[in-house]
Amino acid sequence: MTKKRFLIILIIFLLIVAVVLFFIFKPKKQETPITEEVQEEVIPEKFGIPLTGWELIEDTVRQGDYIGGILSKYGISSQQIHKVVEMSCDTFRTTLITVGNLYTIFYDTIIDDVPQAKIFVYENSKMKYTLYDFRNPDTVYIKRALKQIDTITNTASGIIEYSLWQTMIDNGYNWDIALALSQTFAWTVDFYSLQKQDWFKVIYDEYFVDNERVGLGEIKAGVFHHGGKELWAIPFVEDSVLCFYDTLGNSMRKTFMPAPLEYTHIGSRYSHARMHPIHHVVTPHLAVDFSAPTGTPVYAASDGTIVIRTYGTGAGNYVKIRHNSVYSTVYMHFSRFGEYQVGDRVNQGDIIGYVGSTGWSTGPHLHYEIHENGKKIDPLKFEPPPAEPVDSIHMERFNKEKRKWIDDINKIKLPN
C-alpha cells in the first residue's frame, strides 16, 4: 500500500468517526413550553357603568315629556320622583329636560311587561350627562358628569382672499376656529382690514366624544401674516397663568378688548347730547352701541367679577363686570345671558351674553359702557395699558419653549 493511498483511507476514516460522534453526542434541543397569553377581559361600559347584567332602552325626549312622566313609565315610584323634585334647585336643576335630548334606561327586571328602571341617564349635551340612581329604594342618588372626551391636536392654515371666515369655509375648517383665532390675535390683527394674500397658520385642540366632534379646545399657538408682518402667538405659562406673547416676550393682549363682540357697525357713539331714538328727547349717551345680529356672542372685555346680572326696564337683560378698583364695564340689551352668575370670576373672552333687543331698544345691538373710577368714559377713545411682558427671570425658559412652537408652526404648509 502506497503512502498516498494510506493517507486517503485515514482521512475518510476520521471523517466517518467525526460524523458518528456528532450524532451520538448532539445536544438535545430544549423545547420551549408554549404559554398562552392571557388577555384580561374588557367589560364594556356606558356612562361609567359596566354593562354586564343590564338591559338598555335608549330614547329621545319628545314634546310634552317631563322627567316625572318618563320615570313613572319605567316603574319609578311617586315617592322617588318626589325626591328628585325636592333635590332640584337654581344651581342643580334635576327636573329640567329639553326636547330632542337623549336618555338611557338601565334595567334588569320586567314586571307586568314594564321594564323597571334602576338607573336613568339624561344627556344634557354632547359632553355632559346627569345620572339618576334608583337602586336603593330609600334614597335617590343624582350626579352630573362629563362623558369620555378625547382631545386631538390639529393644524389649520389659509390664505385670505375675502375674509377669515370665508377662508376657513373654503379650506374645510369649522367656523369656530376663525372665532378663536380672531380672539387670540384681537390686539395685533385688525380683522376689519385684512388684505388679500394675508395668511395664517395655527395649532389647536378639538374635542371628540364617541368619535364625534363636540367642540373646539384651545388655540395652542399660531402666526398671522398681516400688513407685511409676521405676528406670532406663543403660549407661555407664568405664575400658573397661560397667556400669549410675541417672539420678544411681549403680551399679545391688553387689559381690555377694543370691542367685546364681532359687530357689523357702530350704531351710536359716545355723546353728551344725542336724540333718543325712542323718547325723542336730547339726552347723554355715554356709551357705544355696536350693531350685530341677535344671538351674536358678547365677551367679557377683560378679566373681572360679575357684580350685576339682571333685567332693567331700559337696559333689558344686562351685566356689569368689576375688573379692579378703577374699571368696570356694562353690557345691555342681551337676548339671553351666558352661563356665568353674579359672583363668578370671568376671563377676557368668556361669553357673558348674546346680542338682543330687550329693554328700550329699536333693534339688536350691544350698549357698551366703560366706567373709570365710577365715571363713564368713551370706549372708542380708551387706551388701556398693555399687559405685562414675560418676566426677565423666565426669559430663558420662554425662549426655549418659543423655539419649539415656532418650529412646529413652520412645518405647517400653506394651501396652494
C-alpha positions in Angstrom: 0.0 0.0 0.0 1.4 3.3 -1.0 1.8 6.2 1.4 -0.6 8.3 -0.6 -3.3 5.7 -0.5 -2.9 5.2 3.2 -3.4 8.9 3.9 -6.6 9.0 1.9 -8.0 6.0 3.8 -7.1 7.6 7.1 -8.8 10.8 6.3 -12.0 9.0 5.2 -11.9 7.0 8.5 -11.5 10.1 10.6 -14.5 11.9 8.9 -16.7 8.8 9.5 -15.7 8.8 13.2 -16.4 12.5 13.5 -19.9 12.2 12.0 -20.8 9.3 14.2 -19.6 11.1 17.3 -21.6 14.2 16.4 -24.8 12.4 16.2 -24.1 10.4 19.4 -23.3 13.5 21.5 -25.5 16.0 19.7 -27.2 18.2 22.4 -30.9 17.7 22.6 -32.8 20.8 21.6 -34.8 22.1 24.6 -38.4 22.5 23.8 -39.8 25.9 24.8 -43.1 25.4 26.6 -45.9 27.1 24.7 -47.7 29.5 27.0 -51.0 31.0 26.1 -51.1 34.8 26.5 -54.0 35.5 28.9 -55.8 38.6 27.9 -57.8 40.5 30.5 -61.4 40.6 29.6 -62.6 44.1 28.9 -66.1 44.7 30.2 -67.9 47.4 28.1 -69.2 50.4 29.9 -71.6 53.2 29.2 -71.6 56.4 31.3 -69.1 54.6 33.5 -71.4 51.7 34.3 -70.3 48.2 33.4 -73.0 46.8 31.1 -72.9 43.2 32.4 -76.3 42.2 33.6 -78.1 45.3 32.3 -80.6 45.8 29.5 -80.8 49.3 28.0 -83.5 51.4 26.5 -82.3 54.5 24.6 -84.9 57.1 23.6 -85.3 60.9 22.9 -87.2 63.5 24.9 -90.3 64.4 23.0 -92.7 67.4 23.0 -94.8 67.2 26.2 -92.3 64.9 28.1 -91.3 65.7 31.6 -88.9 63.8 33.8 -91.6 62.6 36.2 -93.7 61.1 33.3 -90.7 59.3 31.8 -89.6 57.8 35.2 -93.1 56.7 36.1 -93.4 55.0 32.7 -90.5 52.8 33.7 -91.6 51.8 37.2 -90.1 54.5 39.4 -92.4 55.2 42.3 -94.1 58.5 43.0 -92.1 58.8 46.3 -88.8 58.5 44.4 -89.9 61.0 41.8 -90.9 63.4 44.6 -87.3 63.1 46.0 -86.0 64.0 42.6 -88.2 67.1 42.6 -87.1 68.1 46.1 -83.4 67.9 45.1 -84.0 70.5 42.3 -82.7 74.0 42.9 -81.4 77.0 40.9 -77.9 75.6 40.7 -78.8 72.0 40.3 -81.8 71.5 38.0 -82.7 67.8 38.4 -86.0 68.1 36.6 -85.1 70.2 33.6 -85.0 68.3 30.3 -85.0 69.5 26.7 -86.9 68.2 23.7 -84.6 66.3 21.4 -82.0 65.3 24.0 -81.2 61.6 24.6 -81.8 59.5 27.6 -81.0 55.9 28.6 -82.8 53.5 30.9 -80.8 50.8 32.7 -83.0 47.9 33.9 -82.6 44.2 34.9 -86.2 43.2 35.6 -89.6 43.4 34.0 -92.8 43.5 35.9 -96.2 43.2 34.0 -94.3 43.9 30.7 -92.9 47.1 32.2 -89.1 47.4 32.4 -88.2 48.5 35.9 -85.6 51.4 35.7 -82.8 51.2 38.1 -80.6 53.9 36.5 -81.8 56.8 34.4 -79.2 58.9 32.4 -80.2 62.1 30.8 -77.8 63.7 28.3 -77.7 67.4 29.0 -75.4 68.0 26.0 -73.0 66.1 23.8 -70.4 66.4 26.6 -72.4 66.3 29.8 -74.9 64.0 31.4 -76.9 63.6 34.6 -77.2 60.2 36.2 -80.2 59.2 38.5 -79.6 56.1 40.5 -82.7 54.4 42.0 -81.2 51.1 43.0 -81.7 51.9 46.7 -85.4 52.2 47.2 -85.0 54.5 50.2 -82.8 57.1 48.5 -82.1 58.7 45.1 -78.5 59.4 44.1 -78.0 62.1 41.4 -74.8 63.3 39.9 -73.6 65.3 36.9 -70.6 64.1 34.9 -68.7 64.6 31.7 -68.5 61.9 29.1 -65.2 60.5 28.0 -63.7 63.4 26.0 -60.8 62.7 23.6 -58.6 65.7 22.7 -57.0 65.7 19.3 -54.4 68.3 18.2 -54.9 69.6 14.7 -53.5 72.3 12.5 -55.0 74.8 10.1 -53.7 77.3 7.5 -55.1 79.6 4.9 -54.5 82.5 2.6 -57.0 85.3 2.8 -59.0 86.1 -0.4 -62.0 87.8 1.0 -62.3 87.3 4.8 -61.1 85.0 7.5 -64.5 83.3 7.8 -64.7 82.6 4.1 -61.1 81.3 4.1 -62.0 78.8 6.8 -65.0 77.6 4.9 -63.2 77.3 1.7 -60.5 75.2 3.3 -62.9 72.9 5.1 -62.4 74.1 8.6 -65.1 74.7 11.3 -66.2 78.3 11.8 -65.3 78.3 15.5 -61.6 78.2 14.6 -62.0 81.5 12.9 -63.7 82.9 16.1 -60.9 81.6 18.3 -58.2 82.9 16.0 -59.8 86.3 16.0 -59.9 86.3 19.8 -56.2 85.2 20.0 -55.0 87.9 17.7 -57.6 90.5 18.7 -55.0 93.1 19.8 -52.5 92.6 16.9 -54.6 91.9 13.8 -57.3 94.3 12.5 -59.7 91.8 11.2 -61.8 94.5 9.6 -59.0 95.5 7.3 -57.5 92.1 6.3 -55.7 92.3 2.9 -55.7 89.7 0.1 -52.8 87.3 0.5 -52.6 87.8 4.3 -52.2 84.3 5.7 -52.2 82.3 8.9 -51.1 79.1 10.5 -52.4 77.7 13.7 -52.2 74.7 16.0 -55.3 73.9 18.0 -57.2 71.2 20.0 -60.6 69.7 19.2 -62.8 67.7 21.5 -64.4 64.4 20.4 -67.0 62.2 22.1 -67.6 58.7 20.6 -65.6 59.9 17.5 -68.0 62.8 17.0 -66.6 66.4 17.2 -68.2 68.2 20.1 -66.3 71.4 20.2 -63.1 73.4 19.8 -60.5 73.3 22.5 -57.6 75.7 23.0 -55.6 77.5 20.4 -52.1 76.2 21.1 -50.0 78.6 19.0 -50.1 80.5 15.7 -48.8 83.1 13.4 -50.7 85.6 11.3 -49.0 87.4 8.3 -50.8 90.8 8.2 -49.7 94.1 6.8 -46.3 92.8 5.8 -45.5 91.5 9.3 -45.5 88.1 10.9 -47.4 88.3 14.1 -46.8 85.4 16.5 -48.9 84.0 19.3 -46.6 82.0 21.6 -48.2 80.3 24.6 -46.3 80.6 27.9 -47.3 79.8 31.5 -46.1 82.2 34.1 -47.2 82.1 37.7 -49.7 79.3 36.8 -51.4 81.6 34.2 -51.3 80.8 30.4 -51.0 83.9 28.2 -49.9 84.5 24.6 -46.8 86.5 23.8 -44.9 87.7 20.7 -41.5 86.4 19.9 -39.9 89.1 22.1 -42.0 88.1 25.1 -44.4 91.0 24.9 -48.0 90.2 25.9 -50.4 89.8 23.0 -53.3 91.2 24.9 -54.0 94.5 26.6 -56.1 94.8 29.7 -59.3 95.4 27.7 -60.6 94.2 24.3 -61.2 97.0 21.8 -64.8 95.7 21.3 -66.4 92.8 23.2 -68.1 91.3 20.2 -68.0 90.8 16.4 -70.1 93.8 15.2 -71.4 94.9 11.9 -71.2 98.7 12.5 -71.4 101.3 15.2 -75.0 102.4 15.7 -74.4 105.3 18.2 -71.2 106.8 19.6 -70.4 108.3 23.0 -72.1 111.7 23.2 -73.3 114.2 25.8 -76.2 115.2 23.5 -78.0 112.5 21.5 -81.6 112.4 20.3 -83.0 109.4 22.0 -84.5 107.1 19.3 -87.5 106.1 21.4 -88.3 109.1 23.6 -87.3 111.7 21.0 -85.5 114.0 23.5 -81.9 115.0 23.6 -80.1 113.1 26.4 -76.5 112.0 27.1 -75.4 108.7 25.6 -72.3 107.8 27.5 -71.7 104.5 25.8 -71.2 102.9 22.4 -73.9 100.9 20.6 -72.4 98.1 18.5 -75.0 96.7 16.0 -74.9 93.0 15.4 -77.4 90.1 14.7 -79.4 88.7 17.5 -77.5 85.9 19.2 -74.0 87.2 18.5 -71.8 86.2 21.5 -70.7 89.1 23.7 -67.4 88.6 25.6 -66.0 89.9 28.8 -63.8 92.8 27.7 -61.3 92.0 30.5 -60.8 89.7 33.5 -63.1 90.5 36.4 -66.0 89.5 38.6 -69.7 89.7 37.6 -71.4 92.1 40.1 -74.8 92.5 38.3 -76.8 90.1 36.1 -80.4 91.1 35.9 -83.2 92.8 33.9 -83.7 96.6 33.9 -86.6 98.5 32.4 -84.4 100.4 29.9 -81.3 98.2 29.9 -83.2 94.9 29.3 -81.0 91.9 30.2 -77.7 93.4 31.3 -74.4 92.5 33.0 -71.9 94.6 34.9 -68.3 93.4 35.5 -66.0 94.9 38.0 -62.4 94.5 36.7 -60.5 96.1 39.5 -60.8 99.1 41.9 -60.7 101.5 38.9 -62.5 100.0 35.9 -65.9 98.4 35.4 -67.9 97.6 32.2 -71.6 97.3 31.5 -73.3 95.3 28.7 -77.0 95.9 27.9 -79.9 94.5 25.8 -78.9 90.8 25.9 -81.4 88.4 24.3 -80.1 85.9 26.9 -77.3 85.6 29.4 -74.2 83.4 29.3 -73.6 80.7 31.9 -71.9 83.0 34.5 -73.7 84.1 37.6 -73.2 87.0 40.0 -70.0 86.5 41.9 -68.4 84.4 39.2 -64.9 85.2 38.0 -64.7 85.6 34.2 -61.6 85.8 32.0 -61.2 88.1 29.0 -63.1 86.5 26.1 -65.6 84.4 28.2 -69.1 84.6 26.8 -71.3 86.6 29.2 -74.4 87.0 27.0 -75.8 87.3 23.5 -76.9 90.3 21.5 -80.6 91.1 21.6 -83.1 94.0 21.8 -84.5 93.7 25.3 -85.4 96.9 27.2 -85.5 100.3 25.4 -84.2 99.3 22.0 -85.1 99.7 18.4 -83.1 96.8 17.1 -80.5 94.2 18.1 -77.3 95.8 19.4 -75.0 95.9 22.4 -74.9 99.0 24.6 -71.4 99.0 26.0 -70.1 101.2 28.8 -66.6 101.6 30.4 -66.5 103.2 33.9 -63.3 104.7 35.2 -63.4 105.5 38.9 -67.2 105.5 38.6 -67.3 107.9 35.6 -68.4 106.8 32.2 -65.7 107.3 29.6 -65.6 106.9 25.8 -64.9 103.2 25.0 -63.6 104.2 21.5 -61.0 106.6 22.9 -60.0 104.4 25.8 -56.4 103.3 25.5 -55.7 100.6 28.1 -52.2 99.9 29.2 -50.6 96.7 27.8 -50.4 93.6 29.9 -47.1 92.7 31.5 -44.4 91.0 29.3 -42.6 87.8 30.3 -40.6 88.4 33.5 -36.9 88.5 32.9 -36.3 85.6 35.3 -38.4 83.4 33.0 -37.0 84.5 29.6 -34.6 81.6 29.3 -37.4 79.1 29.6 -39.7 81.2 27.4 -37.0 81.3 24.6 -36.6 77.5 24.8 -40.4 76.9 24.5 -40.7 79.6 21.9 -38.3 77.8 19.6 -40.3 74.6 19.7 -43.6 76.3 18.9 -42.0 78.3 16.0 -40.5 75.1 14.6 -43.9 73.3 14.8 -45.8 76.2 13.2 -43.2 76.5 10.4 -43.8 72.8 9.5 -47.4 73.7 8.6 -47.8 74.2 4.8 -50.0 76.9 3.3 -52.6 75.7 0.8 -51.7 76.1 -2.9 
